Amino acid sequence: MNHTRIAAEAIRYRLNLVKSPLVQLSELELEKMAGATVAAADPLVDAAIRRIGTAWTQAGLEPTALCLDWDCPEVRELFHDNPDLVDALDDIVRFATRSIAA
């Protein structure tokens, strides 16, 4: 699994949940945030990615789809049915914004 791709899709998905028109990131900015997040090797981010990945596979979603755009009904249902996973998204986004700001 490509953790940078997973982090990028998690960041994209969370920002889209908040309000897509308020935050518009280019693909380059998104990749930069995700790369900085994963490169820092913070245990909180690793745990968040693991929680999302575990719930993802338990829900019967294809593991390789973690690295693709998450904008589909099955993923929306996963996060709707598991609101604690939004906390995992928030952990990733919080660390991403700190990494870029530093």
C-alpha positions as CSV (number, residue, x, y, z in Angstrom):
1,M,0.0,0.0,0.0
2,N,1.2,3.5,-0.8
3,H,0.7,5.5,2.4
4,T,1.3,8.8,0.6
5,R,-1.6,8.0,-1.8
6,I,-3.8,6.9,1.1
7,A,-3.0,10.1,3.0
8,A,-3.7,12.2,-0.1
9,E,-7.1,10.7,-0.6
10,A,-7.9,11.0,3.1
11,I,-7.0,14.7,3.0
12,R,-9.0,15.2,-0.2
13,Y,-12.0,13.4,1.3
14,R,-12.0,15.2,4.6
15,L,-11.7,18.6,2.9
16,N,-14.5,17.8,0.6
17,L,-16.6,16.8,3.7
18,V,-16.0,20.2,5.3
19,K,-16.9,22.3,2.3
20,S,-15.1,21.8,-1.0
21,P,-15.5,25.4,-2.4
22,L,-13.8,26.8,0.7
23,V,-10.6,24.8,0.2
24,Q,-9.3,24.2,-3.2
25,L,-6.0,22.3,-3.4
26,S,-4.1,21.6,-6.6
27,E,-3.0,18.0,-7.1
28,L,0.6,19.2,-6.5
29,E,-0.4,20.8,-3.2
30,L,-2.3,17.7,-2.1
31,E,0.6,15.4,-2.9
32,K,3.0,17.8,-1.1
33,M,0.8,17.7,2.0
34,A,0.5,13.9,1.9
35,G,4.2,13.4,1.3
36,A,5.2,15.6,4.2
37,T,2.7,13.9,6.4
38,V,3.9,10.4,5.7
39,A,7.6,11.4,5.6
40,A,7.3,12.6,9.2
41,A,6.5,9.1,10.3
42,D,4.3,10.2,13.1
43,P,2.6,7.3,15.0
44,L,-0.7,9.2,15.1
45,V,-0.8,9.3,11.3
46,D,0.2,5.7,11.0
47,A,-2.5,4.7,13.4
48,A,-5.1,6.8,11.6
49,I,-4.2,5.2,8.2
50,R,-4.4,1.7,9.9
51,R,-7.8,2.5,11.4
52,I,-9.1,3.6,8.0
53,G,-7.6,0.7,6.2
54,T,-8.9,-1.9,8.7
55,A,-12.5,-0.5,8.6
56,W,-12.2,-0.3,4.8
57,T,-11.4,-3.9,4.3
58,Q,-13.9,-5.0,7.0
59,A,-16.5,-3.2,5.0
60,G,-15.6,-5.3,2.0
61,L,-14.1,-2.5,0.0
62,E,-11.3,-3.3,-2.3
63,P,-8.0,-2.5,-0.6
64,T,-6.4,-1.1,-3.7
65,A,-9.2,1.5,-3.9
66,L,-7.6,3.2,-0.8
67,C,-5.2,4.8,-3.3
68,L,-8.0,6.0,-5.6
69,D,-10.5,8.9,-5.3
70,W,-12.8,8.1,-2.4
71,D,-15.8,9.9,-3.9
72,C,-18.3,7.0,-4.1
73,P,-21.4,5.9,-2.3
74,E,-19.6,2.9,-0.6
75,V,-17.0,5.2,1.0
76,R,-19.6,7.8,2.1
77,E,-21.5,4.9,3.7
78,L,-18.4,3.7,5.5
79,F,-17.7,7.1,7.1
80,H,-21.4,7.6,7.8
81,D,-21.6,4.3,9.6
82,N,-18.3,4.8,11.4
83,P,-18.2,8.4,12.5
84,D,-15.1,7.7,14.6
85,L,-13.2,7.3,11.3
86,V,-13.7,11.0,10.7
87,D,-11.4,11.5,13.7
88,A,-8.8,9.5,11.9
89,L,-9.2,11.8,8.9
90,D,-8.9,14.8,11.2
91,D,-5.7,13.4,12.6
92,I,-4.2,13.1,9.1
93,V,-5.4,16.6,8.1
94,R,-4.2,18.2,11.3
95,F,-0.7,16.7,10.9
96,A,-0.7,17.6,7.2
97,T,-1.4,21.3,7.9
98,R,1.2,21.4,10.6
99,S,3.8,19.7,8.4
100,I,3.2,22.3,5.6
101,A,3.2,25.2,8.0
102,A,6.5,24.2,9.6
